[in-house]
Structures are given as structure tokens and as C-alpha cells.
């Protein structure tokens, strides 16, 4: 279904600087870790930009110049002070409020390299039925996405055990089959555990360019997309 412009989601994507992001992603080198963090983000944003019928403005909150450069004209970029995830999200939501964004809002974390437009459209369509929703991650304790019916009604409780915190805050956990949006990546092992799904183009390009990452996967087991 194609929604009128005023009913499309405004998206907030907060992302830390590449130097600091994903410290648990032990990829063999700091440079490779940064390349993967950027690739995860680009694959997440690419999937969102393909949701032309349900997504309107995408606001990326980051002070990293590389993030801004690679985002290009696809998104609005708003700088933060690297003071934390909560503050970054609030900056993005405030930007939407100041722009009088009329439709619903979604907060999407930037580490979803399996994301695709079909999954996002399914989630957003289901989320429209409720004032506030969230999507629990594949581990069952975290959160990958949050939605609200308007920018003024955004509620978020990201952090440790965020799934429980979001339930306590009154958000509706959506029981919808979108594994691509639940499979966030914090560790290299996460990529192996989710190997049955298709990675995004940017992440695959990093793997094909960096033999060290392929060697790491060979130690864990065969990953068909990377062979």
C-alpha cells in the first residue's frame, strides 16, 4: 500500500562515530571494524530508502564526517555531541518536531545488515495500528526498532535489557515475522549465527575486499554467501 506523504514515517537513525562504534565487533583490526560499522549502517539506510511508499524523511544523527559523506543526499544529517544513544535519538526526534513532521515516527538502529524494504514495509504497516511499538531483537532482550504515531508521542528506552524496559514503558511488542530486522550485529559471531539470510550489498563488498574477514569465517564454518 502506498501512503500519502503526510502519513509516511519519519525515520531517526542514530549512529556513533566510526572510531567509537561497535567496540565488541572484534574483526581483526580497527580499520576493518570501522568499515563494517559503516557497511551495516549503509545497508540499513539503503533498505529504508527503498520503502518509498511508507517512508518519508530519514534523519541520521551523527557527528562523524565520514557518515555524513557516505549518506549523501539520501538523508538529513544532524550532528550530536556523542553524549549517548538517548540524547542522539532525542536530537533526531526534536528535528522532526521542529520540521512539523505530520506522520508517524520510527527509530531504527544502524546495525541491521540483513534489512530489506519488504521487512521494513511489513513492520511499519503493522505498527500503524498502535500508538507505540517496538521490535525485540533475535536474542530476546534487546530492541532494534521503535515506532510512535507521531513525533510528539515518541517513547524509547534503549540500553541494557531494553525489551523489558520498553514493555514497562507501555510499548507494544510486535509479533511479526521479520527476522531481517531482528538480527542486529554486535559481534562477528552474530554474522555467522544469521548466515542463512542475505547480507546487504555494502557488507558483502567489505567481505569480498578484506580477506581477513573471510579467513575469520572459515575458522567458524562455511558461510555460503562469502565463499
N, C-alpha and C positions, 0 to 999 in steps of 0.2 A: 504493500500500500504506500502511495506517495502522499506525504503530509504537506499541507500548506506551509510556507516559510515560517509563519509565526508560531507554528506548532512543532517545529523541529527542535531537537535537543541542542542546547549549548553545552559544549564539552570542555571540561577542565582537565588538563594533563600536567601534573606536577612532576618535575624531574630534577634531581640533584645534579651538580656539576659532574662531568665525566671523571674528574680526578677523585671524587669522593664516593660516587655511586657504586652500589653493589660490592661492598668490601668483602663479602663472603663468596664472591664468584672467583674462585681460585683457578684461573685459566692458564697459569704458567708464566705469565708476565703481566705487568701493569698495563702495558700498551694494548695487549690483546683483551684484557678485561674492559678497558675503555672502548675498544672497538665493538665488543659485544653489547655493552650497555647502550651505545649509540644505535646499533643494529636493532636491538629489541624495541627501543623507542620508535625508530623509523617504521618498523613493521606494524607496531600498534597504531601509529598515526596513519599509515597508508590504508589500513583496514577501515579506519574511521572515515577517511576522506572518500572512500568508495561507497559509503552509506548516503548517497545523495538524496534519497527520499526521506530519511529520518534524522539526519544530522545537518545542523546549520553551522554556526560559528564554533571553531575549535581554538581554545586558548591554552597555549603552552606556557607554564610558569617555570622559568629558569633564568639564571644569571650567566649561564655558560655560553660563550660566544660561538662555540662550535655547534651547539644545539640550535642556536638561532640561525646560523649559516645554513645548516642542512635542512632546517624546516622550510626555508624559503618562503614562498607566497601562499603556502597551503594553510597556514595558521597565523593567528595573532600570537605574538610573543611578549610576555610581560615579565619583567625582571623581579626577582626576590632577593632577600639578603642571606639566603642559605641558613635560615634560623630554624628550619624544620618542616616536616610534611604538613602539619596542621596549618601553619602560617602560610605556606605556599598555596594550599587549597583555598584558604580564605581570600588570598590576593586574587586568585582567578575568579572566584565567585563574586567578589566585590567588583571586578572589572565588568562582569556580565550585568550586575545590578546597575552600574553606572551607565552602561550602554542600553539600559531598559530592555534587556533580552526578554521577550514575551513568553517564550515556551518553557518546556521542562529542561532540567539540567542533569548532566551525568558527570561524575568524577571517575576518571579512568586512570589506573596506574600504568606506568610506561614500560612494564616488563612482560608484555604478552606477545611473544614472537610467533605464536600459533594463531593469533587472532585473524579473523576474516570478516568481511562485510555481512555475510549471511548470519553469522553468530551474533554480531552486534545488532543487526536489524531484529532478530528474534528476541533478544534481550530487551531492547528498547520498546518493542511492541508490547511485550508482557508487562513491562514496568509502568506503562501509561495507566494501568488500572489502579495504581496505588500512589499515595502521596509520597512515600519514601521507601525505597527498596535498596537491597544490597545483594551482591553475588559472592558467596563464600568460595574460597579457593579450593583446589583439589586436596589439600591437606586437611581441610575441615575446620581450621581455626582462624585463618586469615580472610582478607577481603580484597577483591580485585577491582570491583566497580560499585558505585553508589549512585542512585538516581533520586531526584526530587521533582515534584510537579512544577516548581518554579525556583528561581534563584533565591527568593526571599525565604523559602522553606527548606533550604539545604541543611541537612544534619549529617555529620560524619564523625566517626570515632576510630580513625585509622591508628594502627600501632599494634603492640603485642596483644594477641587474643582479640583481634578486632571484630571477629564474627560474633562473639559473645557480647562485646560492647555495643555493637550495632543492634542486636536484639534487645538489649536492655534500654537502648535509646528509642525503641519503638519502630525501627525499620523492619520492613517485610523481607525475609529471606526468600528469594525466588527459586522455586523448584523447577528449573528449566534445563534441558539438555543442551548445554553449550560448553563442552569441555575445553574448547579453544580459548575461552575467556576465563576459565578457572585455573588454567595451567600457567601460572606465573613462574618465573625462573629466578631463584636466588643463588643456586649452587649449580655447578656443572653437572652434578648428578641428576638434577631436575630435568635436564635436557635428555638424558638417557632414559629416565623413567617415562617421559612423554613421547618417546621415539616413534610411536605408532601414528602420530599426527604430522601434518605437513608444516614445516617451518616457513616463515616468511622469506621473501627474496633477499632482503638485506642481511639477515642472519646467515643464510646459506652462502652468500657471497663472502662473508668473513671466514667461514669454514673452508671454503674452496681456496681461499687465498693464504690461509695460515695452516701449514701442515702440522704445526704443534698441536692444534686443537684436534685435528683428525687423529693424530697419534694418541691423544688422551682418550678419545672414544674407543680406539682399538684396544686399549687396556681394559675398558669396561665391558666391551662387547661390540658386536657389529651393529651399526646404525645404517640402514639401507639407503637413506637419502644422502649419506655422506660418503659412500663407497665409490 
